[in-house]
Amino acid sequence: MIRAKKNMVLCLALLAIVYLSGLSRLLYVPSLLGNHRICNFITVPTTREPSPQLLEQWVQLQELFEAHPPNLAVERIDFQGGQAAKITTELLADYLDMTPLEAEYMREEHASVVQGLPDYPQRAFAGRGIAIIAGGRYSEYAATTLGMIRLTGSRLPVEMWMRDRGEEKAGWCHDLLTQGAVCRFISDYMADMSAFSHHYQLKTPVIMFSAFVEVLYLDSDSIPVVNPDPVFDAPVYVNTGAVLWPDYWGASESPFTPFITGRSSTKATAVPAIQTVDAGQMLWNKEKHWKALCLSAYYNYFGPDYFYTLLTQGGPGWGDKDTFPTAFRALNANWTLVSHRLETQRYDDGTGKGMGTGMAMMQADPAHSEGFKPLFLHSNFVKFSVRRLMCAECMEDASALSAQDRSEGKSVVFKGHIMDRNSAIRNQMRHGKRVFATKTGDEMNDMGKLDTEKDIWRVMERVACVGAFSEEKICARTRGHLETTFGIESRWDGGPEGMCP
């Protein structure tokens, strides 16, 4: 009798926990598959309907933006000489054909938008988590990134964002639930997405509509090389509520930019001493910086036709990335730019005589003020997708073609690096060699015991052999590369061993 009562109490307690947790999250309970662990106790937001409060606020924001559009369109034209062009005051001053009267008009429009920015919507969000932009070909990169998130030990819930359901890879959203992640679709929150024609524009709605108060945003190809969870406790984030990472070059914004955004009462007369940012990863407390997020949404709403060119003027980095620090500066907000310069991860040129050119950006952990400690590998050139690396000749299906792909008219047939004669890493791929260059002089900091390349291939074996992206031939090639290059025998038999903490 006593045992029965105890069992009843335990059952009632468990039901209460499940009920309370289920109000806002899915609860994963311990489960074993032989010797394979699954994502125990990792919670993800439920697939509940979007908050009416949040939907109404977006409608109000869109009306605000439409009431204060830029007064002219500026075309994207790159500097003569490209990224090697020397940025001078004269070059910046003469790049855009903008009159003082036009700048004055835009300054007034910008001030009206700032005046109308809404307050933070209380009770619309909860907790901490990771939001990744996926969809189409980006989902293949995101699958690798999610695998590394779990392999490094992260227990944070993950949202995988896509433009709409047309970008969903069949079966992938179901697979994600076993990895503590869930699919989200921006179209569920926006009745009209006609203004969002470019993939760059989607970052702000992803962060804005994410279920989390505190968001670690990641591009699909920004891969954690160590557990990213502690970054939320980094003093620089706790103190300011926002962390951005640096890019390679200084700003080439229009001299009218500080005037238009209210940072200055006059047109700038010198090259701005501003570092550009790499927006492939951002840490954002929405409660502290909601208005800055809304202002960056304004910049991105009119990004392709105006703000992207205003902020770069033909220099490198055209796109969304510098809309975020521009919003912080316009509002005089307190935020952090990581003090460590990024490192370049180069590929081995295969000759044994040195290193090749850059293939990815290694970004530092902001929690470490002394010395460079790697946190993210932003693979901006070589993408870590099993199909992009291992395919002999692949045909995209409809779900793999994102809106961005369609707008650029890209071919639906492609060869992976292992077969592409124009690939800089083809020989390494075909002969079972490492792609990452080894440390030479001061080119790379000491990575300690990390072996990021090996870890990424461990993850990609699972992607190639299990789930929505699995293909028999690519799985075999991936396993062969893992065994030949790293001496690791294949181990994925359908279980998710090693993918979760």
MIVO-927501 format. One record per residue: residue in three letters; x, z, y of N, C-alpha, C in turn. Coordinates in steps of 0.02 Angstrom, whole numbers, plus 50000, padded with zeros to 5 digits. Layout:
% residues N
ALAXZYXZYXZY
...
% end
This chain:
% residues 501
MET500415000049940500005000050000500435000050063
ILE500945004450063501405004850120501754998150129
ARG501994995150072502344988750076501874983450102
ALA501244983450081500764978450105500654979050180
LYS500604985350204500514986350276501124983850315
LYS501724985350287502334982950320502354975350323
ASN502164972250268502154964850266501654962150317
MET501074965550322500574963250370500824963950441
VAL501164969350457501444970450523501964965050539
LEU502394963550490502894958450501502574951650513
CYS502054950050474501714943650483501394943050552
LEU501054948550573500744948550639501254947850694
ALA501834951150685502364950650735502634943550739
LEU502734940450681502984933550680502484928850712
LEU501844929750697501334925550727501314926250802
ALA501404932450826501414933650898501994930050931
ILE502574930450898503174927150926503064919650929
VAL502804916850874502674909550872502174907550925
TYR501644911650933501124910050982501404910151052
LEU501774915551069502044916051137502554910651151
SER502964909251101503464903951111503134897151117
GLY502594896251079502264889751079501894888151143
LEU501804893251186501484891751249501884886851290
SER502534887151284502944882551324503464878851284
ARG503554880651220504094877551183503914876751109
LEU504284872651075504244872251002504754877150974
LEU504584880650921505044885550892505304882850826
TYR505964882550819506264880450757506494886650719
VAL506254887350657506424893150617506974891250568
PRO507334896250542507894894650497507674890450438
SER508074885650420507934881550362508584878850334
LEU508634878250270509234875650239509064869650196
LEU509514864750195509444858950152510064858750109
GLY510044862250052510644863050013511144867150054
ASN511734864250064512234867550106512214864950178
HIS511714860850194511664857850260511224862050305
ARG511484863750365511084867450413510704862650457
ILE510114864750481509774860850532509774864850596
CYS509474862150650509514865350716509084871550718
ASN509344877050695508984883350693508924886350763
PHE508324888550779508194892350840508364888550904
ILE508414882050901508484878150963507784876050984
THR507604877751044506924876351068506924870351115
VAL506404866551111506314861051157505624861651189
PRO505534859251250504874859551281504364855851239
THR503754858151240503224854751203503064848151236
THR502694844051201502494837551228501834838251265
ARG501764843851302501144844951340501084839751396
GLU500484839251422500354834551476500744836651538
PRO500964831751579501324833451641500904837951686
SER501234842351722500884847051766500514843251821
PRO499854844551830499484841351885499804842651953
GLN500084848651962500424850352024501014845652037
LEU501394844251984501974839851991501764832652003
LEU501244830451967500994823651977500734822652048
GLU500384827552073500114827052142500684826952193
GLN501194830952180501754831052228502114824452229
TRP502194821152170502524814652171502114809552210
VAL501454809652203501024805052241501124806152315
GLN501164812452336501274814052406501954811652430
LEU502464812452387503134810052405503144802452412
GLN502824799052366502814791752369502464789352433
GLU501924792752451501584790952514502034792252574
LEU502414797752572502884799352625503424793952630
PHE503694791952573504224786752573503954780152600
GLU503364778152577503074771752598502904771752672
ALA502784777552700502624778052772503254777452815
HIS503844778152784504464778152823504994773852788
PRO504864767352781505344763052746505914761052793
PRO506474758752766507004755952807506734749852845
ASN507024748752904506764743352946507114736652935
LEU507574736452888507894730052870508174730752800
ALA508234725052766508544724852699509264722752707
VAL509704725852669510414724152672510644721952603
GLU510934716052599511134713352534511774716652510
ARG511844716652444512464719252414512984713652415
ILE513524714752452514074710052455514724713952449
ASP515114712552397515724716352385516264714552435
PHE516714719452447517294718052491517694712152464
GLN517964708252509518454703152488519074706952464
GLY519284705452403519834709152374519594714552326
GLY518924715552323518644720352276518874727452288
GLN518984731252234519164738252240519854739152270
ALA520264733852268520934734452296520944733652372
ALA520374731852401520354730752473520504737152510
LYS520904736652563521074742452603520494744052650
ILE520254750252646519684752252686519944754452754
THR519724750952805519934752452874519314753752917
THR519424756852974518874758053020518544751553041
GLU518954746353053518694739853074518264736753019
LEU518494737252956518114734352901517444737752894
LEU517424744352897516794748052891516334746652949
ALA516604746253009516194745353069515864738453070
ASP516194733453043515944726653048515574724252986
TYR515534728352934515264725952871514514724552876
LEU514124729352901513404728452906513204725852975
ASP512764721152976512514718453039511934722853062
MET512104728753087511594733553109511704735353182
THR511174734953221511234736453292511114743953304
PRO511344746653360511194753653376510444755053379
LEU510054750253401509334751153404509034751853334
GLU509274747753288509034748153218509234754853187
ALA509834757153202510054763653176509644769353205
GLU509474768853268509064774053300508374774353268
TYR508084768553254507434768353220507484771653151
MET508004770053113508064772953046508204780353049
ARG508554782653101508674789853110508004793453118
GLU507544790553157506894793653168506484793653103
GLU506514788253066506164787953002506434793152953
HIS507084793652951507404798552906507204805652926
ALA507194807052990507004813753013506284815352994
SER505844810352996505154811352976505094812952902
VAL505504809552861505504811052790505744818152777
VAL506284820152809506544826952800506024832052821
GLN505674830752876505164835352899504594835952848
GLY504454830652811503904830652765504074832552693
LEU504694834252680504894836052611504514842252588
PRO504244842152527503834847752503504264853652479
ASP503944859352476504264865252449504294864852373
TYR504714868952343504784869252270504134871152238
PRO503914867452187503274869052153503364874852105
GLN503134880552124503204886552083502844885752016
ARG503144888451965502864888651896502804881751864
ALA503114876751894503094870051863503634869151811
PHE504174873351814504744872551770504954879351742
ALA505374879151690505624885351660506284884051625
GLY506734888951629507334889051588507864883951606
ARG508344883351560508904878851566508884873651511
GLY509154867851525509204862751474509584856651497
ILE509644851851452510004845651465509504839951467
ALA509574835651517509154829651523509604823551521
ILE509474819051475509884812951465509444806851478
ILE509714801951513509344795751523509524790951467
ALA509014788351434509104783951377508664777851386
GLY508444774851332508014769051335508404762651325
GLY508134758151283508484751851270509174753051240
ARG509664749251263510344749851237510644756651253
TYR510394759951305510654766551323510494771851270
SER509974770651231509804775451178510354775751125
GLU510684770151112511234770151063511804774551087
TYR511954774351152512484778651179512254785951179
ALA511614786951196511344793751199511334797151131
ALA511244793251078511254796151011511934799250996
THR512474795851018513144798651009513234804851052
THR513004804551114513074810251159512714816351132
LEU512104815451107511734821051079512094823851018
GLY512364819550976512744821950919513334826350940
MET513684824350994514244828351018514004834851050
ILE513434834751082513144840851110513054846051055
ARG512794843850999512674848450943513324850150906
LEU513764845250897514394846550861514834851550898
THR514804851450965515224856151004514924863151006
GLY514314863950980514024870650975513484872251025
SER513254867351063512734868751114512074870651081
ARG511754875651109511094877651087510564876151140
LEU510744872451191510254870851243509754865651218
PRO509134866251239508644860951224508824854651262
VAL508634848951234508804842551264508184838251271
GLU508124835051330507604829951341507944823151343
MET507654818351308507904811551307507394807151346
TRP507594804951405507134801551450507194793951445
MET506614790751445506564783451446506074781351499
ARG506144775151521505704772451573504974772551549
ASP504844769951490504174769751462504234769051387
ARG503664768951352503674768751279503914762051252
GLY503944757051293504214750651272504964750951259
GLU505294756151283506024756851273506194761351214
GLU505684763951180505814768551124506034764751062
LYS506574766951032506784764350967506334767350913
ALA506054763150872505574765450821505874770950778
GLY505524776550775505734782150733506214787050766
TRP506504785150823507024789450852506734795950880
CYS506164795550913505874801650942505724806750888
HIS505524804350829505414809050773506074812050750
ASP506594808050747507254810650727507494816050775
LEU507364815050839507624819750890507374826850880
LEU506774827650854506494834250845506904838450798
THR507264835250751507684838950704508354840950736
GLN508484838550797509104840150832508984844150896
GLY508404847350900508264851450959508164847251021
ALA507874841351015507774836851072507074833851068
VAL506854831051125506184828151128506204822151175
CYS505784817251161505724811351204505284812851264
ARG505484809851321505084810151382505044803051410
PHE504494801551445504394794851474504204795551547
ILE504614792451590504494792951662503804790251680
SER503574785151644502924782051659502344786951650
ASP502454792451613501924797551607501834801351672
TYR502324801051716502304804951778502194800451839
MET502274793951831502204789251886501694783951867
ALA501144783551904500654778351891500904771551912
ASP501324771451963501594765151989502354765551990
MET502684761551948503414761451945503704755051973
SER503304751352011503534744852036504134745452082
ALA504214751052116504784751952161505424753452123
PHE505374754852058505954756752019506164750951974
SER506484746152004506674740051968507364740551937
HIS507764745351959508464745851937508574752351899
HIS508974751951846509114757951805509424763551846
TYR509814761851897510134766951938509614771551971
GLN509024769051984508524772852022508204778451981
LEU508314778651916507934783051873508194790151868
LYS508794791451893509084798151885508674803451921
THR508474801951983508104807052020507444808951987
PRO507024804151964506424806351929506554810051864
VAL507104808451830507274812051769507394819451784
ILE507804820751834507944827751852507314831051880
MET506954827451921506354830151954505824832051903
PHE505694827751855505154828851807505364832851745
SER506004834051737506234838051681505884844751680
ALA505744847351621505384853651614505804859751635
PHE506454858751647506904864351660506974865751735
VAL507064872051751507244873951820507964871951833
GLU508394873551785509114872151791509284866551742
VAL509524861051769509614854951731510344852751730
LEU510604851651670511234848051663511034840851648
TYR511094836551699510934829551689511544825851662
LEU511434821451613511974817451585511764810151580
ASP512204805651602512114798651583512154798051508
SER511884792751481511894791951408512594791551380
ASP513084789551422513774788751398514244794151423
SER513964799751449514384805351470514374810551415
ILE514924811051379514954814651315515314821351324
PRO514994826951308515344833351310515884833551255
VAL516474835951273517004836551224517094843751201
VAL516794848451237516744855351217516024857651232
ASN515854863551209515174866151219515014866551294
PRO514504862951318514354862951389513944868951413
ASP513674872951367513214878351386513504883151438
PRO514144885351431514414890251479514464887651551
VAL514394881151563514474878551631513934881451677
PHE513364883451649512844886551689513044893351717
ASP513544896351687513784902851710514424902451751
ALA514654896351765515244895451806515104898051876
PRO515564902051904515444905051971515264899852024
VAL515584893952021515444888952073514724886552070
TYR514424886552011513724884652004513264890452023
VAL513424896351998513004902152013512964903252089
ASN513514902052124513544903352196513174898052237
THR513164891852213512884886552254512254883352225
GLY512184883352159511594880352128511644872852117
ALA512214869852132512294862652120513034861052112
VAL513194857152061513884855052049513894847552037
LEU514324844052073514454836952063515184835952047
TRP515344830452014516024828951993516304823152033
PRO516954822852045517254817652088517334811052052
ASP517344805652091517524799052067518234797552093
TYR518464791452082519154789852098519294788952172
TRP518824786252209518974783752275518614787652331
GLY518844786452392518524789352450517924785252471
ALA517524787952516516904784852537517034778752580
SER516584773952576516604767952619515934767152653
GLU515594772652667514924772352697514954769352767
SER514374766852789514324764152856514454769552908
PRO514784767752963514864772653017514204775153045
PHE513664771453032513004773653055512694778953008
THR512964779852948512664784352900512594791552926
PRO513114794752951513014801552977512514801953034
PHE512464796653074511984796453129511274795853101
ILE511174791253054510504790253024510264796452988
THR510714799852952510514805652912510534812252951
GLY510664811853015510634817853057511244822253056
ARG511794819853025512404823853022512804823453087
SER512664818353127513034817253188512574814153240
SER512734815353304512324812653358512574805753380
THR513134803653352513414797153371513654793453309
LYS513784787053317514074782953264514794785253251
ALA514984785553187515664787653169516174782753196
THR516764785253213517294781053240517904780753195
ALA517874783653136518444783653091518204783253019
VAL518654781452974518494781352903518314788452881
PRO517744789452848517534796252829518004799352778
ALA518184805552789518614809252742518164812552689
ILE517824808352651517334810652601517514807852533
GLN517514812052483517634809952414516974807552383
THR516984801752351516384799552315516304803652251
VAL515714803152221515584807052161515444802552102
ASP515564805252043515374802051980514734805451957
ALA514164802151966513514805251951513314804551878
GLY513804803351834513654803051763513494809851733
GLN513644815151771513474821951752513354825951815
MET512814829651817512644833751874512314840151850
LEU512464845551885512174852051870511744854051929
TRP511104855251917510634855751973510124861351961
ASN510104866152007509584871352007509024868952054
LYS508464866952025507934863852064507604868852112
GLU507574875052092507264880052136507674880852201
LYS508334880452195508764881152254508804874552294
HIS508764868952259508904862552292508354857352280
TRP507734859552284507184854852274507144849652329
LYS507214851752391507154847052446507724841952445
ALA508324844052426508874839252420508724834152365
LEU508414836352311508234831752257507704826852282
CYS507214829252320506704824752347506994819752397
LEU507474822052437507794817452485508204812152449
SER508554814152396508924809152357508444804252324
ALA507844806652307507334802052280507144796852331
TYR507104798752394506964793952449507524788752453
TYR508144791052450508704786352453508684781452394
ASN508504783952336508494779652277507864775252275
TYR507324777552303506704773652307506844767052344
PHE507234767552397507434761552435508174759952424
GLY508434761952366509144761152354509394754052351
PRO509124749852306509394743052298509354738852361
ASP508834739952401508734735852461509064738652523
TYR509284745052521509544747952583510094753152572
PHE509914758852544510374764552545510994763552503
TYR510954760052446511544759052404512084755252443
THR511874750352482512354746552521512574750352583
LEU512114754052614512294758152671512854763152653
LEU512824765852592513304771052572513944768352542
THR513974761852526514584759052497514854753152536
GLN514404749252568514604743552609515074738752572
GLY514914737252510515334732552474515914735652439
GLY516034742052450516564745552414516354747052343
PRO516784749852303516614751452233516084756952230
GLY515694756752176515214762152164514524760952191
TRP514334754552203513654753152226513154755852176
GLY512684759652200512184762552156511964769352180
ASP511714773352134511394779752151511884785352167
LYS512504784752145512934790652138513034794652203
ASP513114791152259513254794852321512624796552361
THR512044795052332511424797352364511354804952359
PHE511644807852308511554815052296511964819252346
PRO512614818052354512974821952406512734820352476
THR512494814152487512224812452553511614816752569
ALA511194817952519510604822252530510814829452544
PHE511304831952508511544838752522511824839352593
ARG512214834352614512504834652681511974834052735
ALA511474829752723510944828852772510554835352784
LEU510474839352731510104845652736510554851652748
ASN511204850352756511684855652767511644860852711
ALA511564858452650511484862852592512164864852564
ASN512164870352528512774873052498512824870552426
TRP513344866552412513424863752345514174863452329
THR514334861752267515034861752245515244854852221
LEU515814852552245516154846752216516734849552176
VAL516764848052111517284850652068517974849052098
SER518394854052102519034853452137519554849352098
HIS519494849252033519974845551992519854838051997
ARG520374834252007520304827052004520174824951931
LEU519794819651923519664817351855520294814251825
GLU520324814351759520874811151723520614804651691
THR521054799851683520874793551651521064793751577
GLN520564792951534520704792151463520844784851450
ARG521464783251431521664776251421521634774551346
TYR521604768151333521624766051263522334763951245
ASP522504764851183523164762851158523184755251156
ASP523694752251187523724744951190523934741751124
GLY524104745951075524254743351009524964740851001
THR525364740851054526044738251050526564743651035
GLY526374749851045526854755351037527314756051096
LYS527224751951148527654752151206527364756051265
GLY526744757851260526444761551315525694761851307
MET525364763351362524644764151361524304758351394
GLY523704757051372523314751751403522954754251465
THR522454750651486522074752551545521554757751528
GLY521204760151580520714765451570520114763151531
MET519844767651489519244766251451518694771351465
ALA518884777051495518404782351508518684787151560
MET518234791051589518424796151638518344803051606
MET518864807051610518824813851585518714818551643
GLN518144822151642517964826651696518094833851676
ALA518284837951725518514844751713517944849651707
ASP518094855151674517634860851670517694864851735
PRO517164865351775517204868851839517294876351832
ALA517194878951771517294886151761518024888151763
HIS518474883251756519194884651755519514882251820
SER519684886951862519984885151926520734883651919
GLU521044886551868521754885551856521854880451800
GLY522144874751816522284869851764521674865751744
PHE521804859651722521284855051702521064856451630
LYS520434858251621520144859151555519584854051547
PRO519624849551498519124844151492518444846751472
LEU517924843751500517244845451482516834839251463
PHE516894833851502516504827851489516964821751485
LEU516814817351437517124810851433516604805751453
HIS516654803251514516164798351539516434791451520
SER516164788751467516434782451439516144776451476
ASN516404775351535516124770251579516314763151559
PHE516824762151517517014755451496516854754251422
VAL517194757651377517044756951306516484761751288
LYS515924759151265515344763251249515364765251175
PHE515244771651162515284774151094514604773651060
SER514454767551040513864765851001514104762350938
VAL513844764350880514084761450818513964753950817
ARG513414751650845513284744450846513754740850893
ARG513874743750952514334740551000515044740350974
LEU515214744850929515884745050902515944741250837
MET515444741750793515514739550724515104733450704
CYS514694730850748514254725450729514634718850722
ALA514504715050669514794708450662514434703650709
GLU513784703750706513364699850752512674702950750
CYS512504706250805511874709950806511374706650853
MET510754707050833510194704550873509804710650898
GLU509704710850964509304716250992508574715250973
ASP508224720750956507514720250949507184721851016
ALA506544721051021506204721651085506304728651115
SER506294733851073506354740551099507054742051126
ALA507554737951106508234739151129508394735751194
LEU507914731951220508014728551284507684732651339
SER508094735951379507824739951434507624735351491
ALA507264738051540507074734151599507694731451634
GLN508224735351633508844733151665509134727151629
ASP509124727251563509374721551524508974715251540
ARG508314716051541507894710251553508004707251622
SER508084711651672508164709251741508814705451749
GLU509314707051708509954703651714509994697651667
GLY509494696651627509484690851582510024690951530
LYS510204696751505510744697251456510534694151390
SER511034691551354510904688651288510674694151240
VAL510254692151192510014696951143510464697151081
VAL510994693151081511464693151025512144695551051
PHE512464699951013513114702351035513554703750974
LYS514204703850986514694705750934514984712450953
GLY515114716650902515444723050914516184722050926
HIS516514727250951517224726750967517644724650907
ILE517414726550847517804725050787517834717550773
MET517354713850800517324706650789517434702550853
ASP517424705750909517464702150973518194700650990
ARG518384694350990519074692451004519294694051075
ASN518824695051119518984696651188519044704151200
SER518914708151149518944715451157519664717951158
ALA519794722451204520464725351210520634730051153
ILE520124732251115520254737051060520104733950992
ARG520034727250988519854724050925520374725450871
ASN521014724750887521534725650836521534732750808
GLN521464737650852521434744550828520834745550782
MET520274742850801519674743650760519754740250692
ARG520054734450691520114730650628520634733650581
HIS521124737150609521674739650567521674747350560
GLY521124750450576521054757650565521534761750608
LYS521614759950671522054763550716521644767450767
ARG521944772850791521624776550845521584772150907
VAL521064773250947520974769451008521234773351068
PHE521124779951069521354784051125522114784151126
ALA522394783051185523114783451193523344790651186
THR523944791551159524234798151156524534799951223
LYS524694806351232524964808651295525654805451308
THR525724802651369526364799751389526534802451458
GLY527074806251462527264809151527526704813451555
ASP526524812151617526004815951650525334812251653
GLU525264806951613524664803051617524044807051596
MET524134811251544523564815251521523774822451515
ASN523304826951531523444833951521523394835651447
ASP523684841251429523684843551359522964845151339
MET522714842151287522044843351263522004848951212
GLY522544852351201522534857851155522344855651085
LYS521874859151053521674857650984521114852450981
LEU520884850151038520344845251038520574838651007
ASP520134835650969520244828850945519594825150956
THR519484823351019518844820551041518674814151004
GLU519184809850995519044803450963518794804550892
LYS519114808950856518904810350787518204813250786
ASP518064817950832517404820950834516864815850848
ILE517004811150894516514806050910516364801750849
TRP516874799950811516764795950752516384799750697
ARG516504806350693516104810350646515364809950663
VAL515224810350728514534809750751514254802850737
MET514654797750752514404790850744514284789050671
GLU514634792350626514494791050555513774793050538
ARG513574798850564512884800950552512394796050583
VAL512524793950645512074789250679512024782750640
ALA512594780450613512604774050577512264774450509
CYS512254780450480512034781050410511374784650401
VAL511134788150452510524792150446510084791050506
GLY509454789750496508984789650551508844782750580
ALA508574782750641508294776650671508804771150682
PHE509444772950694509944767950709510364765950648
SER510194768550590510594767350531510534760150507
GLU511094757250486511114750550456511654750750402
GLU511494747950344511924748750286512634746050298
LYS512704740050324513364737150334513764740950387
ILE513424742750441513764746450494513964753350470
CYS513534756350430513704762950400514334762350358
ALA514384757150318514974756250275515604755250317
ARG515554751250369516134750150413516344756450449
THR515844760250472515984766450508516314771450462
ARG516074772050401516384776650354517094774450337
GLY517184768050330517864765550316518344767050372
HIS518114766250434518544767750492518704775150495
LEU518214779350482518304786550485518814788750432
GLU518764785950372519214787850318519924785050329
THR519974778750349520634775550358521004778450418
THR520654779350473520964781350536521094788850540
PHE520624792750516520674800050526520754803950461
GLY520734800450404520824803850340520244808250321
ILE519644806750348519054810750332518614806750285
GLU518454809550228518014806150181517304806650207
SER516914801450191516214801350214515844807350186
ARG515384809950226515044816050204514294816050219
TRP514044810950253513324810950269512934808050211
ASP512504812150181512064809850128511334810650146
GLY511224811150211510534812150234510424818850266
GLY510894823550255510834830150287511194830350353
PRO510994834850397511294835150464511854840150469
GLU512274840850419512814845750420513274844450480
GLY513434849850515513914849350569513614846950635
MET512984845050636512694842450698512404847950741
CYS512334853850715512034859350752512464865550746
PRO512424870050796512824876150794512614880750738
% end
